[in-house]
Amino acid sequence: MFRRVVRASKFRHVFGQAVKNDQCYDDIRVSRVTWDSSFCAVNPKFVAIIIEASGGGAFLVLPLLKTGRIDKAYPTVCGHTGPVLDIDWCPHNDHVIASGSEDCTVMVWQIPENGLVTPLAEPVVVLEGHSKRVGIVTWHPTARNVLMSAGCDNLIIIWNVGTGEAMIQLEDMHPDVIFSACWSRNGALICTACKDKKIRVIDPRKEKIVAEKDKAHDGARPMRAIFLADGNIFTTGFSRMSERQLALWNPKSMEEPISVHELDTSNGVLLPFYDADTNVVYLCGKGDSSIRYFEITDEAPFVHYLNTFSSKEPQRGMGYMPKRGLDVNKCEIARFYKLHERKCEPIIMTVPRKSDLFQDDLYPDTAGPDCAIEAEDWFDGKNGEPILISLKNGYVPGKNRDLKVVKKLDPRSGPFIGWERIKCAGPATGKIVEFGFINSAWHLPSDDPKHAFQDELFFFLIMPTLTLSSKKPREKTVAIHSPLFTGDETHLNICYFFVEWS
């Protein structure tokens, strides 16, 4: 009788290979801050690395082709006043990156098309709401401009970056430090790992814990938890005997894990990186010199060890390239950016194939850069599955899109000077008592009934067509329609209003 000894898998022969020295990023002072994040974020255009910085926090953003020695004077993103703890590229815009810092803020940055030529100190938006350092930032996988942050104040905030608002605050759910937070594949749920040894599955819009498991791993050291494509949860942690463990859970039945494996007795936190298309999980231990990878299937024991990539130098952090940034012609199924003390070294994972044709079994359609739904739709309760793209002809990056932020302010907070189009945050009426440009101003009659407006209307919707006299002997007419100036548009960003709220 035939008995299969070795499990058949197309990923059994995956091998890792570090690139040559001239393709590394050298002379980078990688951050020494004691925080268990990856310190590196990658997308098809840029690699971002948190670095040591005096007098604040900073990170490098390098175009992928900018290899070799990086000059000490190379410009950085340097707006934080405390060390940067975590960074994450927006999945829907390869030029937008979020950062969390010890200064208790989250900042969102727009990177120029060809990278930085001068230091970038002005973010597109600053998100303030945490009272302690912010150690986790992660973008929603399918909704535009939705960002989750978690801080050492045990608080999770979900932001609408397009308006700069903290839309959801998950308080009193975590009694201790949050080690990790991860979105589900469609972004309907989040799962968290906490210092109290609990794994929680949370519906953020209902602000409700859907499932939780106490003592998912018995050890005291940090855990990690991520969602898989089928809705199961993969965790890494430590046993009571300080052995490193990995486990697979069904959130609908958390009493017992589907599978548990002991790995070794090292003390570095295992950072999981997941490929949803192939169901392969890569484990990178901080301080380790190896990357282990496992395939997750429906067959027992469910988590199957594949292989280990080993090197000599320990890793201080790790970046993981999205699938659309890989070279499909070389059967590359993963690429890591390993941080050493003074350099960043790309590591390529390849499936050996003889044919030069596109391997569609290795590259099923993958999540593309287009968002499925807008932020407002998601906050209203809608969900969207990732919009998939084919990699058969390679991925061609789209055109750079600027992130536009229109901040919402509460008009009832007092007098307001408006420098751009602003939405009202609540029901209110008011009258514009002064309107003008930078170099001159005109007073409007306070009894004009058209000055009143209500909730959710732009200021520009309620202004009448005005004939305004300047100090010069000529008239300037500004026709104001929804939602932009249609007359003299050059005044769009340099006009101001004084508003009295009733």
Secondary structure, DSSP 8 states (H G I E B T S, - for coil): -----S---TTTT-EEEE--GGGSEES--B---S--S-SEEE-SSEEEEEE--TTSEEEEEEETT--EE--TT---EEEESS-EEEEEE-TT-TTEEEEEETTSEEEEEE--TT--SS-B---SEEEE--SS-EEEEEE-SSBTTEEEEEETTS-EEEEETTTTEEEEEE-SS-SS-EEEEEE-TTSS-EEEEETTS-EEEEETTTTEEEEEETTSS-SSS--EEEE-TTS-EEEEEE-TTS-EEEEEEBTTB-SS-SEEEE-----S-EEEEEETTTTEEEEEETT-SEEEEEEE-SSTTSEEEEEEEE-SS--SEEEE--GGGS-GGGTEEEEEEEE-SSEEEEEEEE---S--S--TTT---EE-SS-SB-HHHHHTT------EE--TT---------------B-GGGS-EE-SS---BSSS--EEEEEEEESS-EEE--TT-GGG---TT--HHHH---EEEE-SSSSEEEE-B-SSSBSS-GGGTTTEEEEEEE-
